[in-house]
Amino acid sequence: MKKTSIFIIFSFLFVAVLPAQTLKESLKKQPKGIIYNTEMSGLLRLHTNGYAIGINYGTLKTYYKTNIWQFEIVHLKDSREYLDRVEFAPMRPGNSASSFVYGKQNSFFGIHAGYGQKYYFSGKAKKQGVAVGMSYAVGPSLGIIKPYYLELYSFDNNGLPKGTIAQSYTEENASLFLNRGSIAGGAGFGYGFDDLSITPGGHAKVALHLDWGAFEEIIRALEVGIMIDVYAKKVPIMIEAENRPYFINLYFSAELGKRK
């Protein structure tokens, strides 16, 4: 009888303690709070009329929400821009082919400073899993207008080309700037920095956010969304076209960074 009683007591303790121990081990594996406090990533964005590079800085508030600050440099093109080509330019060094955008007056860039948030629709992503969420950001913009230069032929008194000269568009040289026979090619990106102008504006964007291992140390994320830029005046990009003060673009971006 005594042996039976001891067996029953040990059996009871085994049954009671084992689940408790298993539960304790399970709880150790569960997150007790936010593992990381901040994150920083670089981004490369391709949109329907240009590209952007930038930096994101975030503060993690919960597993589901992160506040983000952004700084970006954005190239914004007119949808009517297209590359033309001069196959043989006798007055250019090497007589090489050169591409240019016909009818373009200025290049346009935007500097974005933004604040927003990132939300995940589900809970903590498992290792190597994909967390799905959304992000948005709004903020001020500074538009930079840079004159676009072409290499135009200069002619002697007999009407024969004697060389080329890099020029931006003016009303005085419009007949040459818009004459394909006078264009030797594009003058290169280095021209126009001494004659920049600026215009203030604002921007906003919203996107579907995909993060591989959303709460791991390394950030690997993609976004697909829409962005809107609005400026205080019409941006004169094209000469013979109606320019506008706003840009609406679909975009795809990739982010790579680190949390700590």
Backbone torsions as a table, in degrees:
resi	resn	phi	psi	omega
1	MET	NA	-40.1	-179.8
2	LYS	-65.5	-42.2	178.7
3	LYS	-63.2	-37.6	179.5
4	THR	-64.6	-41.3	179.8
5	SER	-64.1	-42.6	179.5
6	ILE	-64.1	-40.9	178.6
7	PHE	-60.7	-43.3	-180.0
8	ILE	-63.9	-41.3	-179.2
9	ILE	-64.2	-45.6	-179.7
10	PHE	-65.7	-36.0	177.6
11	SER	-64.2	-42.3	178.7
12	PHE	-62.2	-44.4	180.0
13	LEU	-63.7	-39.8	179.6
14	PHE	-62.8	-45.5	-179.5
15	VAL	-66.8	-35.0	-177.3
16	ALA	-79.4	-39.9	-173.2
17	VAL	-79.4	-37.7	-176.4
18	LEU	-59.8	-48.8	177.5
19	PRO	-62.1	-37.3	179.2
20	ALA	-63.4	-42.1	179.1
21	GLN	-65.7	-41.1	177.7
22	THR	-62.2	-41.7	178.0
23	LEU	-63.8	-39.6	179.9
24	LYS	-62.7	-44.5	178.7
25	GLU	-64.3	-37.1	179.5
26	SER	-65.5	-40.5	-178.9
27	LEU	-67.1	-30.4	178.7
28	LYS	-62.3	-29.8	-177.5
29	LYS	-83.1	-11.2	-178.1
30	GLN	-86.8	145.8	179.4
31	PRO	-66.4	136.2	178.5
32	LYS	-93.1	-13.8	-178.0
33	GLY	-179.4	-167.3	179.3
34	ILE	-71.2	123.5	-177.1
35	ILE	-71.7	-40.5	-178.7
36	TYR	-116.3	152.5	-178.8
37	ASN	-103.8	-36.5	-177.1
38	THR	-135.0	163.5	175.2
39	GLU	-145.8	151.8	176.1
40	MET	-142.5	136.7	-178.4
41	SER	-146.6	152.5	169.9
42	GLY	-97.3	153.9	-178.2
43	LEU	-136.7	150.5	171.6
44	LEU	-126.8	124.1	-176.3
45	ARG	-122.3	133.2	171.6
46	LEU	-111.1	124.0	176.3
47	HIS	-121.8	174.4	-169.2
48	THR	-63.4	-18.8	178.4
49	ASN	-137.1	49.9	176.3
50	GLY	144.9	-152.3	-176.4
51	TYR	-153.8	171.5	177.6
52	ALA	-152.3	150.8	170.0
53	ILE	-127.9	149.9	-177.1
54	GLY	-170.0	-176.8	179.8
55	ILE	-131.1	136.0	173.4
56	ASN	-112.6	136.8	172.2
57	TYR	-125.8	129.8	-176.1
58	GLY	-131.0	151.7	171.8
59	THR	-117.8	123.4	-176.6
60	LEU	-81.8	119.7	-178.8
61	LYS	-94.2	-43.6	175.5
62	THR	-143.7	179.0	174.5
63	TYR	-62.9	-21.4	-173.9
64	TYR	-100.3	-19.7	-169.8
65	LYS	-135.0	136.9	175.8
66	THR	-133.5	130.3	172.1
67	ASN	-84.1	135.7	-175.2
68	ILE	-128.0	142.9	171.6
69	TRP	-118.7	139.0	-174.2
70	GLN	-130.3	147.2	170.5
71	PHE	-134.9	126.0	-173.8
72	GLU	-140.0	150.7	168.2
73	ILE	-115.1	122.3	-171.1
74	VAL	-120.2	132.6	172.1
75	HIS	-97.2	123.7	-178.0
76	LEU	-118.6	119.7	179.0
77	LYS	-104.4	163.2	169.5
78	ASP	-83.6	140.7	-177.3
79	SER	-64.8	-15.8	-178.8
80	ARG	-91.3	1.6	177.0
81	GLU	-72.9	139.0	171.9
82	TYR	-151.5	150.0	-177.9
83	LEU	-80.1	131.3	171.7
84	ASP	-109.7	169.9	-175.4
85	ARG	-144.2	137.9	170.1
86	VAL	-100.2	113.7	-175.6
87	GLU	-74.0	-31.6	-179.0
88	PHE	-143.8	117.8	-178.8
89	ALA	-118.9	98.1	-171.2
90	PRO	-62.7	-25.9	-176.4
91	MET	-96.4	1.7	178.1
92	ARG	-91.1	147.7	176.9
93	PRO	-58.4	127.3	179.7
94	GLY	79.2	-3.2	-179.3
95	ASN	52.3	33.8	-173.7
96	SER	-81.4	156.1	175.8
97	ALA	-68.1	148.4	-177.9
98	SER	-142.3	134.4	178.9
99	SER	-93.8	152.8	176.9
100	PHE	-157.2	165.3	176.7
101	VAL	-104.9	113.0	-178.4
102	TYR	-72.0	134.7	176.7
103	GLY	80.3	9.6	-179.6
104	LYS	-89.1	133.7	-178.3
105	GLN	-103.1	-40.7	-176.7
106	ASN	-142.4	152.9	165.6
107	SER	-95.8	151.9	-174.8
108	PHE	-134.2	133.2	179.3
109	PHE	-131.6	147.9	177.1
110	GLY	-121.8	139.3	172.6
111	ILE	-105.3	117.4	-177.6
112	HIS	-103.5	135.0	166.3
113	ALA	-123.9	121.1	-172.3
114	GLY	-137.6	158.5	173.4
115	TYR	-129.8	141.7	179.1
116	GLY	-165.6	-163.4	-179.8
117	GLN	-141.7	156.5	177.3
118	LYS	-124.9	127.3	-179.4
119	TYR	-119.9	142.3	171.5
120	TYR	-106.1	138.8	-177.8
121	PHE	-76.7	-27.5	-177.2
122	SER	-113.3	179.1	-179.8
123	GLY	-75.8	-159.2	-177.0
124	LYS	-59.0	127.7	179.0
125	ALA	-72.0	137.5	176.0
126	LYS	-73.1	161.8	-179.0
127	LYS	-57.3	132.7	-177.9
128	GLN	67.0	8.4	175.7
129	GLY	-87.4	174.2	179.8
130	VAL	-114.6	123.0	175.0
131	ALA	-94.1	133.9	-178.3
132	VAL	-109.8	133.5	179.6
133	GLY	-158.0	-159.6	177.2
134	MET	-140.5	158.2	176.7
135	SER	-139.3	155.6	174.0
136	TYR	-146.7	157.2	176.5
137	ALA	-155.5	145.9	175.7
138	VAL	-139.2	158.2	177.4
139	GLY	168.6	179.3	179.6
140	PRO	-79.0	158.6	177.8
141	SER	-134.1	152.5	172.7
142	LEU	-123.1	113.2	-179.5
143	GLY	-86.0	134.6	-179.9
144	ILE	-117.2	119.6	-178.8
145	ILE	-102.2	120.4	-176.7
146	LYS	-119.0	122.1	-179.4
147	PRO	-56.9	140.9	179.8
148	TYR	-96.9	129.4	-175.6
149	TYR	-109.6	141.2	171.3
150	LEU	-118.2	153.9	168.7
151	GLU	-89.2	113.0	-178.4
152	LEU	-107.3	142.9	177.3
153	TYR	-69.1	141.4	166.7
154	SER	-104.7	145.9	-171.5
155	PHE	-120.0	149.8	176.5
156	ASP	-86.1	-173.7	-177.2
157	ASN	-66.7	-18.0	178.5
158	ASN	-92.5	2.9	179.2
159	GLY	81.9	14.2	179.3
160	LEU	-98.0	142.3	-179.8
161	PRO	-67.5	134.1	179.8
162	LYS	-116.2	-4.3	-180.0
163	GLY	165.4	-174.4	178.0
164	THR	-126.7	156.5	176.9
165	ILE	-142.8	137.1	-179.5
166	ALA	-79.4	125.0	-178.7
167	GLN	-139.7	147.3	169.6
168	SER	-96.3	171.1	-175.2
169	TYR	-75.2	134.3	169.4
170	THR	-139.9	164.3	176.8
171	GLU	-63.6	-29.1	-178.3
172	GLU	-71.4	-33.6	-177.7
173	ASN	-105.9	18.0	-176.7
174	ALA	-58.1	-37.6	-177.6
175	SER	-65.7	-29.6	176.4
176	LEU	-85.2	-42.4	-175.2
177	PHE	-63.3	-30.6	-178.7
178	LEU	-103.7	10.6	177.5
179	ASN	-102.8	110.1	-176.3
180	ARG	-58.0	-31.4	179.7
181	GLY	-69.9	-15.2	179.9
182	SER	-96.7	-4.5	-173.5
183	ILE	-98.1	122.3	176.4
184	ALA	-90.5	-19.1	179.1
185	GLY	148.5	-176.3	176.5
186	GLY	-74.2	147.0	-175.9
187	ALA	-88.3	-11.8	179.2
188	GLY	106.5	156.3	-174.7
189	PHE	-69.6	-22.6	-175.4
190	GLY	-69.6	-15.4	179.6
191	TYR	-83.7	147.1	171.9
192	GLY	102.1	-7.6	-178.1
193	PHE	-71.0	-18.1	179.0
194	ASP	-87.3	3.4	-178.0
195	ASP	-137.9	42.8	179.7
196	LEU	-76.5	151.3	171.1
197	SER	-134.6	159.0	-174.8
198	ILE	-128.7	157.4	174.8
199	THR	-146.0	134.3	-179.7
200	PRO	-79.5	160.7	178.9
201	GLY	-171.5	-161.9	179.3
202	GLY	-149.6	165.4	-179.1
203	HIS	-145.3	160.5	176.0
204	ALA	-152.8	149.5	176.2
205	LYS	-152.1	153.5	176.7
206	VAL	-141.6	143.0	-171.8
207	ALA	-151.9	157.4	166.2
208	LEU	-83.6	129.3	-173.3
209	HIS	-114.7	128.3	178.7
210	LEU	-121.3	124.1	-176.0
211	ASP	-128.1	122.9	178.5
212	TRP	-84.3	109.4	-176.3
213	GLY	69.8	63.0	-168.9
214	ALA	-59.8	-22.7	-177.1
215	PHE	-120.0	25.1	170.9
216	GLU	-88.9	173.7	-176.1
217	GLU	-68.5	-39.5	-177.7
218	ILE	-91.2	131.9	178.3
219	ILE	-92.7	125.9	175.2
220	ARG	-137.6	101.3	-171.6
221	ALA	-137.5	154.2	174.6
222	LEU	-127.7	150.1	175.0
223	GLU	-134.8	145.4	172.1
224	VAL	-130.3	123.2	-174.8
225	GLY	-161.9	-162.9	179.8
226	ILE	-130.0	140.1	179.7
227	MET	-129.8	145.1	-178.9
228	ILE	-128.1	129.0	173.9
229	ASP	-117.6	132.2	178.1
230	VAL	-130.4	133.1	-177.7
231	TYR	-123.5	166.3	-171.3
232	ALA	-71.4	-16.8	-179.8
233	LYS	-147.9	166.8	175.8
234	LYS	-64.4	137.5	-178.2
235	VAL	-94.7	114.2	-174.4
236	PRO	-80.1	83.3	179.4
237	ILE	-89.3	-49.5	-178.2
238	MET	-104.6	149.4	-177.1
239	ILE	-81.3	-57.0	-175.6
240	GLU	-98.9	56.8	-179.9
241	ALA	-156.4	158.8	176.9
242	GLU	-83.6	111.3	178.7
243	ASN	-84.1	160.7	-176.0
244	ARG	-137.2	163.9	-178.2
245	PRO	-93.3	5.7	-176.2
246	TYR	-134.7	157.5	178.3
247	PHE	-137.3	131.1	176.8
248	ILE	-122.0	121.9	-174.8
249	ASN	-136.6	142.9	165.2
250	LEU	-84.7	149.1	-177.6
251	TYR	-144.5	160.2	173.3
252	PHE	-132.7	128.2	-178.5
253	SER	-133.4	152.6	176.5
254	ALA	-121.8	137.9	180.0
255	GLU	-123.2	143.4	175.5
256	LEU	-142.5	127.5	-177.0
257	GLY	-167.9	-154.7	-173.4
258	LYS	-148.3	146.7	174.5
259	ARG	-109.0	151.9	175.3
260	LYS	-154.4	NA	NA
